[in-house]
């Protein structure tokens, strides 16, 4: 089996207060050690269960003996109302899946902190839970929402893609997807960012906010192209958007100028995780963690 491991930096967003503007901080080296202990201290499973966007999520800290990798498993809990069934491959019978007591089918995603840092590797052996949902679950369980704080995972962008943007001759089109409830910082030397924030603040406070520009067939002036490049750089380097697609102008090795479109956060650093298991056998936690550990080593080898 082969799955994709994605890498993120853990940050905390702070809402504006009477004495401080909205801001973001990267967590410290002991954050995940303390967080796992705090989550272990929540003994009532009901307090580690939250319904977000109509779906129920549950999480638990795991500390296996082999390999000894402390981590968090968070996943969606399937509601009984989804009419989950089981199929007997010998007889062909399909019947409702009946679980005893208050048990439910769950789909875990592994969150593995590493290097005593803000970085985490996230992977699911099955249907993955989005990193945004995991961050929302942690924010909910920690009770941060009422305190003006929220946890977020910033994708670690492939430096090759970022360097390509920085070395480009400008951009002729950009499109961003932003969290509607997350204020943008002051634009400073980029008033266009302030204009985006003004528009965001006037809209709904939940969901996704989309904004984009295309310079069209004429491709605009040099100043227009540079402006598109600057806001793409800011959205990417500061991880302000959930998605950032940039149609950039690049010069090839042959000296010819052409257009290339990159989704900056799909061009994030990933590694493959593989382990041997038959489709008819269960993947063990040990197998999954060993594969993630190998992927983390591959991440280190990139010198990211």
Secondary structure, DSSP 8 states (H G I E B T S, - for coil): -EEEEEEEEEEEEE---SSS--EEEE--TTHHHHHHHHHHT---GGGGEEEETTEEEEEEEEE-SSS--EEEEEEEE--GGG--EEE-TTT--EEE---STT---EEEEEEEE-TTSSEEEEE-SSS---HHHHHHHHHHHTT-GGGTEEEEEEE-B-HHHHHHHHTSS-EEEEEEEEETTS-----TT-HHHHHHHHHHHHS-SSSEEEEEEE-TTTT--HHHHHHHHHHHHHHHHTT--SEEEEEEEEE-TTS-EEEEEEETTTTB-EEEEE----TTS---HHHHHHHHHHHHHHHHHTT-
